[in-house]
Amino acid sequence: MATEQPAITRATFDEVILPIYAPAEFIPVKGKGSRVWDQQGKEYIDFAGGIAVTALGHCHPQLVAALRAQGETLWHTSNVFTNEPALRLGRKLVDATFAERVVFMNSGTEANETAFKLARYYASTRHSPYKTKIIAFHNAFHGRSLFTVSVGGQPKYSDGFGPKPADIIHVPFNDLHAVEAVMDDHTCAVVVEPVQGEGGVTAATPAFLQGLRDLCDKHQALLVFDEVQCGMGRTGSLFAYMHYGVTPDILTSAKGLGGGFPISAMLTTENIASAFHVGSHGSTYGGNPLACAVAGAAFDIINTPEVLSGIQVKRERFVQHLQQFDAQYDLFSDIRGMGLLIGAELKPQYQGRARDFLYAAADAGVMVLNAGPDVMRFAPSLVIDEADIDEGMARLAQAVKTVIAA
């Protein structure tokens, strides 16, 4: 006789999972489009998008079809062999971007790890073994491996893990003079998010990114754009560099790339890629057929005029609602970001309370994010219906009212 399985509840998390997350009290069990349901059947409107991952909402029919077809065909080969879905996706990315070479990994962290290793390797083999300095920015976020968390400019994530990789310098974001002050011919790379996500949803100025490009050219350093969160249509262009008209040497993509299936990519030129050779880097799962089949389907939908042209319209609808909240409650000091990556910074009287608004929103049936203690963040599906935006914002209005009245 089979033993009865114990019920899975939120308490199960505290009993079996490493204590590195503080998830919400409800457990989502089903999603469709921009709506999610929990174990009790309560409905939520999703403005979080799995942190900019579910770029086409939950269970998009074309992604489900791609997953099902590939799931019945070929799951994994390792990189001892290549596979058709990976080659198709690689061709799509090369044809649509500045890149001439691409390599697939499984997460934003891994894509950035690959980018930083390549930048160092390229500089040391093509220029000088002493050309190792990486310049990055305060409040940046590039991943959680020891290398990527060290390049990220938030000590709270990197302190306490022993000696960090050396020769990484952090300066203020959007401050070109600060970069100039530390840049020299020992610099191998400047690493930047065109729109800082975790650091508060702050967009780079066009002059800043163009200035970085010029400085990198002057000092023979590589310009690395981390587009893990702001890429794949999020800003209204396929990649944010296209919006700015500034072309990087290396670009990383993840999150929305797979529409919810774990996959990432690093894109670069043939010249830079050729610094690596067989065995320089690798991944057991990177570029597996399942992930690449789903990502290929997501790419074909996102990289269309219909989807990309609608993003700014949807952004304006979000911003109008947020401005109404501000007019009514004197809530926000800034509403910023690009496209459907939106940050609403709380005014001084509400600073430190972003998570209070997040929890109240969940109670009201809408899923939102924070970006630090002072910024509410929205990263919904790129194809979210206007009706879902309006309904979700109506629910958020109730949550705001509850927090302010408390």
Secondary structure as a PSIPRED ss2 file (coil, helix, strand):
# PSIPRED VFORMAT (PSIPRED V4.0)

   1 M C   1.000  0.000  0.000
   2 A C   1.000  0.000  0.000
   3 T C   1.000  0.000  0.000
   4 E C   1.000  0.000  0.000
   5 Q C   1.000  0.000  0.000
   6 P C   1.000  0.000  0.000
   7 A C   1.000  0.000  0.000
   8 I C   1.000  0.000  0.000
   9 T C   1.000  0.000  0.000
  10 R H   0.000  1.000  0.000
  11 A H   0.000  1.000  0.000
  12 T H   0.000  1.000  0.000
  13 F H   0.000  1.000  0.000
  14 D H   0.000  1.000  0.000
  15 E H   0.000  1.000  0.000
  16 V H   0.000  1.000  0.000
  17 I C   1.000  0.000  0.000
  18 L C   1.000  0.000  0.000
  19 P C   1.000  0.000  0.000
  20 I C   1.000  0.000  0.000
  21 Y C   1.000  0.000  0.000
  22 A C   1.000  0.000  0.000
  23 P C   1.000  0.000  0.000
  24 A C   1.000  0.000  0.000
  25 E C   1.000  0.000  0.000
  26 F C   1.000  0.000  0.000
  27 I C   1.000  0.000  0.000
  28 P E   0.000  0.000  1.000
  29 V E   0.000  0.000  1.000
  30 K E   0.000  0.000  1.000
  31 G E   0.000  0.000  1.000
  32 K E   0.000  0.000  1.000
  33 G E   0.000  0.000  1.000
  34 S C   1.000  0.000  0.000
  35 R E   0.000  0.000  1.000
  36 V E   0.000  0.000  1.000
  37 W E   0.000  0.000  1.000
  38 D E   0.000  0.000  1.000
  39 Q C   1.000  0.000  0.000
  40 Q C   1.000  0.000  0.000
  41 G C   1.000  0.000  0.000
  42 K C   1.000  0.000  0.000
  43 E E   0.000  0.000  1.000
  44 Y E   0.000  0.000  1.000
  45 I E   0.000  0.000  1.000
  46 D E   0.000  0.000  1.000
  47 F C   1.000  0.000  0.000
  48 A C   1.000  0.000  0.000
  49 G H   0.000  1.000  0.000
  50 G H   0.000  1.000  0.000
  51 I H   0.000  1.000  0.000
  52 A H   0.000  1.000  0.000
  53 V C   1.000  0.000  0.000
  54 T C   1.000  0.000  0.000
  55 A C   1.000  0.000  0.000
  56 L C   1.000  0.000  0.000
  57 G C   1.000  0.000  0.000
  58 H E   0.000  0.000  1.000
  59 C C   1.000  0.000  0.000
  60 H C   1.000  0.000  0.000
  61 P H   0.000  1.000  0.000
  62 Q H   0.000  1.000  0.000
  63 L H   0.000  1.000  0.000
  64 V H   0.000  1.000  0.000
  65 A H   0.000  1.000  0.000
  66 A H   0.000  1.000  0.000
  67 L H   0.000  1.000  0.000
  68 R H   0.000  1.000  0.000
  69 A H   0.000  1.000  0.000
  70 Q H   0.000  1.000  0.000
  71 G H   0.000  1.000  0.000
  72 E C   1.000  0.000  0.000
  73 T C   1.000  0.000  0.000
  74 L C   1.000  0.000  0.000
  75 W C   1.000  0.000  0.000
  76 H C   1.000  0.000  0.000
  77 T C   1.000  0.000  0.000
  78 S C   1.000  0.000  0.000
  79 N C   1.000  0.000  0.000
  80 V C   1.000  0.000  0.000
  81 F C   1.000  0.000  0.000
  82 T C   1.000  0.000  0.000
  83 N C   1.000  0.000  0.000
  84 E H   0.000  1.000  0.000
  85 P H   0.000  1.000  0.000
  86 A H   0.000  1.000  0.000
  87 L H   0.000  1.000  0.000
  88 R H   0.000  1.000  0.000
  89 L H   0.000  1.000  0.000
  90 G H   0.000  1.000  0.000
  91 R H   0.000  1.000  0.000
  92 K H   0.000  1.000  0.000
  93 L H   0.000  1.000  0.000
  94 V H   0.000  1.000  0.000
  95 D H   0.000  1.000  0.000
  96 A H   0.000  1.000  0.000
  97 T C   1.000  0.000  0.000
  98 F C   1.000  0.000  0.000
  99 A C   1.000  0.000  0.000
 100 E C   1.000  0.000  0.000
 101 R E   0.000  0.000  1.000
 102 V E   0.000  0.000  1.000
 103 V E   0.000  0.000  1.000
 104 F E   0.000  0.000  1.000
 105 M E   0.000  0.000  1.000
 106 N C   1.000  0.000  0.000
 107 S C   1.000  0.000  0.000
 108 G H   0.000  1.000  0.000
 109 T H   0.000  1.000  0.000
 110 E H   0.000  1.000  0.000
 111 A H   0.000  1.000  0.000
 112 N H   0.000  1.000  0.000
 113 E H   0.000  1.000  0.000
 114 T H   0.000  1.000  0.000
 115 A H   0.000  1.000  0.000
 116 F H   0.000  1.000  0.000
 117 K H   0.000  1.000  0.000
 118 L H   0.000  1.000  0.000
 119 A H   0.000  1.000  0.000
 120 R H   0.000  1.000  0.000
 121 Y H   0.000  1.000  0.000
 122 Y H   0.000  1.000  0.000
 123 A H   0.000  1.000  0.000
 124 S H   0.000  1.000  0.000
 125 T H   0.000  1.000  0.000
 126 R H   0.000  1.000  0.000
 127 H C   1.000  0.000  0.000
 128 S C   1.000  0.000  0.000
 129 P C   1.000  0.000  0.000
 130 Y C   1.000  0.000  0.000
 131 K C   1.000  0.000  0.000
 132 T C   1.000  0.000  0.000
 133 K E   0.000  0.000  1.000
 134 I E   0.000  0.000  1.000
 135 I E   0.000  0.000  1.000
 136 A E   0.000  0.000  1.000
 137 F E   0.000  0.000  1.000
 138 H C   1.000  0.000  0.000
 139 N C   1.000  0.000  0.000
 140 A C   1.000  0.000  0.000
 141 F C   1.000  0.000  0.000
 142 H C   1.000  0.000  0.000
 143 G C   1.000  0.000  0.000
 144 R C   1.000  0.000  0.000
 145 S C   1.000  0.000  0.000
 146 L H   0.000  1.000  0.000
 147 F H   0.000  1.000  0.000
 148 T H   0.000  1.000  0.000
 149 V H   0.000  1.000  0.000
 150 S H   0.000  1.000  0.000
 151 V H   0.000  1.000  0.000
 152 G C   1.000  0.000  0.000
 153 G C   1.000  0.000  0.000
 154 Q C   1.000  0.000  0.000
 155 P H   0.000  1.000  0.000
 156 K H   0.000  1.000  0.000
 157 Y H   0.000  1.000  0.000
 158 S H   0.000  1.000  0.000
 159 D C   1.000  0.000  0.000
 160 G C   1.000  0.000  0.000
 161 F C   1.000  0.000  0.000
 162 G C   1.000  0.000  0.000
 163 P C   1.000  0.000  0.000
 164 K C   1.000  0.000  0.000
 165 P C   1.000  0.000  0.000
 166 A C   1.000  0.000  0.000
 167 D C   1.000  0.000  0.000
 168 I E   0.000  0.000  1.000
 169 I E   0.000  0.000  1.000
 170 H E   0.000  0.000  1.000
 171 V E   0.000  0.000  1.000
 172 P C   1.000  0.000  0.000
 173 F C   1.000  0.000  0.000
 174 N C   1.000  0.000  0.000
 175 D C   1.000  0.000  0.000
 176 L H   0.000  1.000  0.000
 177 H H   0.000  1.000  0.000
 178 A H   0.000  1.000  0.000
 179 V H   0.000  1.000  0.000
 180 E H   0.000  1.000  0.000
 181 A H   0.000  1.000  0.000
 182 V H   0.000  1.000  0.000
 183 M C   1.000  0.000  0.000
 184 D C   1.000  0.000  0.000
 185 D C   1.000  0.000  0.000
 186 H C   1.000  0.000  0.000
 187 T E   0.000  0.000  1.000
 188 C E   0.000  0.000  1.000
 189 A E   0.000  0.000  1.000
 190 V E   0.000  0.000  1.000
 191 V E   0.000  0.000  1.000
 192 V E   0.000  0.000  1.000
 193 E C   1.000  0.000  0.000
 194 P C   1.000  0.000  0.000
 195 V E   0.000  0.000  1.000
 196 Q E   0.000  0.000  1.000
 197 G C   1.000  0.000  0.000
 198 E C   1.000  0.000  0.000
 199 G C   1.000  0.000  0.000
 200 G C   1.000  0.000  0.000
 201 V C   1.000  0.000  0.000
 202 T E   0.000  0.000  1.000
 203 A E   0.000  0.000  1.000
 204 A C   1.000  0.000  0.000
 205 T C   1.000  0.000  0.000
 206 P H   0.000  1.000  0.000
 207 A H   0.000  1.000  0.000
 208 F H   0.000  1.000  0.000
 209 L H   0.000  1.000  0.000
 210 Q H   0.000  1.000  0.000
 211 G H   0.000  1.000  0.000
 212 L H   0.000  1.000  0.000
 213 R H   0.000  1.000  0.000
 214 D H   0.000  1.000  0.000
 215 L H   0.000  1.000  0.000
 216 C H   0.000  1.000  0.000
 217 D H   0.000  1.000  0.000
 218 K H   0.000  1.000  0.000
 219 H C   1.000  0.000  0.000
 220 Q C   1.000  0.000  0.000
 221 A C   1.000  0.000  0.000
 222 L E   0.000  0.000  1.000
 223 L E   0.000  0.000  1.000
 224 V E   0.000  0.000  1.000
 225 F E   0.000  0.000  1.000
 226 D E   0.000  0.000  1.000
 227 E C   1.000  0.000  0.000
 228 V C   1.000  0.000  0.000
 229 Q C   1.000  0.000  0.000
 230 C C   1.000  0.000  0.000
 231 G C   1.000  0.000  0.000
 232 M C   1.000  0.000  0.000
 233 G C   1.000  0.000  0.000
 234 R C   1.000  0.000  0.000
 235 T C   1.000  0.000  0.000
 236 G C   1.000  0.000  0.000
 237 S C   1.000  0.000  0.000
 238 L C   1.000  0.000  0.000
 239 F C   1.000  0.000  0.000
 240 A H   0.000  1.000  0.000
 241 Y H   0.000  1.000  0.000
 242 M H   0.000  1.000  0.000
 243 H H   0.000  1.000  0.000
 244 Y H   0.000  1.000  0.000
 245 G C   1.000  0.000  0.000
 246 V C   1.000  0.000  0.000
 247 T C   1.000  0.000  0.000
 248 P C   1.000  0.000  0.000
 249 D C   1.000  0.000  0.000
 250 I E   0.000  0.000  1.000
 251 L E   0.000  0.000  1.000
 252 T E   0.000  0.000  1.000
 253 S E   0.000  0.000  1.000
 254 A C   1.000  0.000  0.000
 255 K H   0.000  1.000  0.000
 256 G H   0.000  1.000  0.000
 257 L H   0.000  1.000  0.000
 258 G H   0.000  1.000  0.000
 259 G C   1.000  0.000  0.000
 260 G C   1.000  0.000  0.000
 261 F C   1.000  0.000  0.000
 262 P C   1.000  0.000  0.000
 263 I C   1.000  0.000  0.000
 264 S E   0.000  0.000  1.000
 265 A E   0.000  0.000  1.000
 266 M E   0.000  0.000  1.000
 267 L E   0.000  0.000  1.000
 268 T E   0.000  0.000  1.000
 269 T C   1.000  0.000  0.000
 270 E H   0.000  1.000  0.000
 271 N H   0.000  1.000  0.000
 272 I H   0.000  1.000  0.000
 273 A H   0.000  1.000  0.000
 274 S C   1.000  0.000  0.000
 275 A C   1.000  0.000  0.000
 276 F C   1.000  0.000  0.000
 277 H C   1.000  0.000  0.000
 278 V C   1.000  0.000  0.000
 279 G C   1.000  0.000  0.000
 280 S C   1.000  0.000  0.000
 281 H C   1.000  0.000  0.000
 282 G C   1.000  0.000  0.000
 283 S C   1.000  0.000  0.000
 284 T C   1.000  0.000  0.000
 285 Y C   1.000  0.000  0.000
 286 G C   1.000  0.000  0.000
 287 G C   1.000  0.000  0.000
 288 N C   1.000  0.000  0.000
 289 P H   0.000  1.000  0.000
 290 L H   0.000  1.000  0.000
 291 A H   0.000  1.000  0.000
 292 C H   0.000  1.000  0.000
 293 A H   0.000  1.000  0.000
 294 V H   0.000  1.000  0.000
 295 A H   0.000  1.000  0.000
 296 G H   0.000  1.000  0.000
 297 A H   0.000  1.000  0.000
 298 A H   0.000  1.000  0.000
 299 F H   0.000  1.000  0.000
 300 D H   0.000  1.000  0.000
 301 I H   0.000  1.000  0.000
 302 I H   0.000  1.000  0.000
 303 N C   1.000  0.000  0.000
 304 T C   1.000  0.000  0.000
 305 P H   0.000  1.000  0.000
 306 E H   0.000  1.000  0.000
 307 V H   0.000  1.000  0.000
 308 L H   0.000  1.000  0.000
 309 S H   0.000  1.000  0.000
 310 G H   0.000  1.000  0.000
 311 I H   0.000  1.000  0.000
 312 Q H   0.000  1.000  0.000
 313 V H   0.000  1.000  0.000
 314 K H   0.000  1.000  0.000
 315 R H   0.000  1.000  0.000
 316 E H   0.000  1.000  0.000
 317 R H   0.000  1.000  0.000
 318 F H   0.000  1.000  0.000
 319 V H   0.000  1.000  0.000
 320 Q H   0.000  1.000  0.000
 321 H H   0.000  1.000  0.000
 322 L H   0.000  1.000  0.000
 323 Q H   0.000  1.000  0.000
 324 Q H   0.000  1.000  0.000
 325 F H   0.000  1.000  0.000
 326 D H   0.000  1.000  0.000
 327 A H   0.000  1.000  0.000
 328 Q H   0.000  1.000  0.000
 329 Y H   0.000  1.000  0.000
 330 D C   1.000  0.000  0.000
 331 L C   1.000  0.000  0.000
 332 F E   0.000  0.000  1.000
 333 S E   0.000  0.000  1.000
 334 D E   0.000  0.000  1.000
 335 I E   0.000  0.000  1.000
 336 R E   0.000  0.000  1.000
 337 G E   0.000  0.000  1.000
 338 M E   0.000  0.000  1.000
 339 G C   1.000  0.000  0.000
 340 L C   1.000  0.000  0.000
 341 L E   0.000  0.000  1.000
 342 I E   0.000  0.000  1.000
 343 G E   0.000  0.000  1.000
 344 A E   0.000  0.000  1.000
 345 E E   0.000  0.000  1.000
 346 L E   0.000  0.000  1.000
 347 K C   1.000  0.000  0.000
 348 P H   0.000  1.000  0.000
 349 Q H   0.000  1.000  0.000
 350 Y H   0.000  1.000  0.000
 351 Q C   1.000  0.000  0.000
 352 G C   1.000  0.000  0.000
 353 R C   1.000  0.000  0.000
 354 A H   0.000  1.000  0.000
 355 R H   0.000  1.000  0.000
 356 D H   0.000  1.000  0.000
 357 F H   0.000  1.000  0.000
 358 L H   0.000  1.000  0.000
 359 Y H   0.000  1.000  0.000
 360 A H   0.000  1.000  0.000
 361 A H   0.000  1.000  0.000
 362 A H   0.000  1.000  0.000
 363 D H   0.000  1.000  0.000
 364 A H   0.000  1.000  0.000
 365 G C   1.000  0.000  0.000
 366 V E   0.000  0.000  1.000
 367 M E   0.000  0.000  1.000
 368 V C   1.000  0.000  0.000
 369 L E   0.000  0.000  1.000
 370 N E   0.000  0.000  1.000
 371 A C   1.000  0.000  0.000
 372 G C   1.000  0.000  0.000
 373 P C   1.000  0.000  0.000
 374 D C   1.000  0.000  0.000
 375 V E   0.000  0.000  1.000
 376 M E   0.000  0.000  1.000
 377 R E   0.000  0.000  1.000
 378 F E   0.000  0.000  1.000
 379 A C   1.000  0.000  0.000
 380 P C   1.000  0.000  0.000
 381 S C   1.000  0.000  0.000
 382 L C   1.000  0.000  0.000
 383 V C   1.000  0.000  0.000
 384 I C   1.000  0.000  0.000
 385 D C   1.000  0.000  0.000
 386 E H   0.000  1.000  0.000
 387 A H   0.000  1.000  0.000
 388 D H   0.000  1.000  0.000
 389 I H   0.000  1.000  0.000
 390 D H   0.000  1.000  0.000
 391 E H   0.000  1.000  0.000
 392 G H   0.000  1.000  0.000
 393 M H   0.000  1.000  0.000
 394 A H   0.000  1.000  0.000
 395 R H   0.000  1.000  0.000
 396 L H   0.000  1.000  0.000
 397 A H   0.000  1.000  0.000
 398 Q H   0.000  1.000  0.000
 399 A H   0.000  1.000  0.000
 400 V H   0.000  1.000  0.000
 401 K H   0.000  1.000  0.000
 402 T H   0.000  1.000  0.000
 403 V H   0.000  1.000  0.000
 404 I H   0.000  1.000  0.000
 405 A H   0.000  1.000  0.000
 406 A C   1.000  0.000  0.000
